[in-house]
């Protein structure tokens, strides 16, 4: 009786019970858009959902889970210091945010992306990445009953980028079913790469929550993808066939060189995209504000519009009532622009701790409109014959990844 009262009080606190409504609503939306409702594998759905709950409880509520992920976060913090060494050598005191010029984004973020690009390539060459990916895949595939290729790619996306992870299953992409291909796309958009995750940690986002979101997204993205597009064929690697992860580099120096080049390309792309999008958004914001002010007599900004559009979503995710509007604005920014822009703004908004933590999960993915083109171009280059399928599934994948991120946030909110 006493335990029941305690549990009841726990879910009343911070209106945590709303999270259950949010979870049901997210799954219902996925069901509504399902291509074949009768083929939905309820065993897979139940197993994946249970796995997400178990991961959230372990990471957020057990001392062992907290210790493991806080330790991993400290490792990332230490790695930032190593990245700063190279930056300081090149730029001197300009890299010191404590000086009068303060925090210079380009001098802190760009070198970090380059460093982590080289580090991830080195770890992949040494087999460290493959080791952890295989463990995750080995634990998940038998429980969910998914194919080896799609499970491996979903697991790899928790560490690698959305165009790098498919390289691990390049030889299997050609014969993948459309259901498997959707898993590849959704898992790519619903996760963050290690190098980008490190940058968000530098911005002040909790690394423990970012890492937790990455792990939870593996079963979460499979869950949503398999509701949206249930498997109706027999995948080539369904019977637990071992899927190899062959390294492309010939030596450690080759790996570091290749990773540095990839990191440089990524950092230039990030900076260019931010300059273009932030500038264009400012232009659109100005036009919208002036137009609505002239026509309606009130100046609506994009943040106000996003806040209203995603107000209900913020509520269902368990965000604090005081932050509904700001949270809605961030969710809209993430979808229309990118998560980088949303995370950077979230740090400045003065959100409550609980809201900030929940939003970390909701924003932890590449799910925005521009990523549809990135996947069509990146994965399409690996398997050109699948390009029509990628185009066909583009918006579907974006919906799936967005729902997967929301599902992570709603579940995590029950334990925060």
KAVENZI-V367156 format. One line per field, one symbol per residue. ss: DSSP state (H for helix, E for strand, C for the rest). phi: phi as a letter, one per 30 degrees, with the letter a starting at -180 (. if undefined). A space follows every 10 residues. Layout:
ss: ???
phi: ???
//
This chain:
ss: CHHHHHHHHH HHHHHCCHHH HHHHHHHHHH HHCCCCHHHC CHHHHHHHHH HHHHHHHHHH HCHHHHHHHH HHHHHHHHHH HHHHHHHHHH HHHHHCCCCC CCCCHHHHHH HHHHHHHHHH HHHHHCCHHH HHHHHHHHHH HHHHCCCHHH HHHHHHCCCC CCCCHHHHHH HHHCCCCHHH HHHHHHHHHC CCCHHHHHHH HHHCCCHHHH HHHHHHHHHH HHHHHHHHCC CCCCCCCCCC CCCCCCCCCC CHHHHHHHHH HHHHHHHHHH HHHHHHHHHH HHHHHHHHHH HHHHHHCCCC CHHHHHHHHC HHHHHHHCCC HHHHHHHHHH HHHHHHCCHH HHHHHHHHCC CCHHHHHHHH HHHCCCCCHH HHHHHHHHHH HHCHHHHHHH HHHHHHHHHH HHHHHHHHHH HHHCCC
phi: .ddddddddd dddhhdeded dddddddddd decddaedcd dddddddddd dddddddddc bcdddddddd ddddddedde dddddddddd cidddcdddd didceddcde dddddddddd ddddddidde dddddddddd edddiddddd ddddddddbc ddcdedddce dceecddddd dddedddddc bbdeddeddd dddjdddddd dddddddddd ddedddddbd dbbcddcddi edcdbddccc addddddddd dddddddddd dddddddddd ddddeddddd dddddcibdd cddddeeddc eddedddjde edcedddddd ddddddcade dddddddcdi ddedddddde ddcdaddbdd dddddddddd ddbedceedd ddcedddddd dddddddedd ddddcc
//
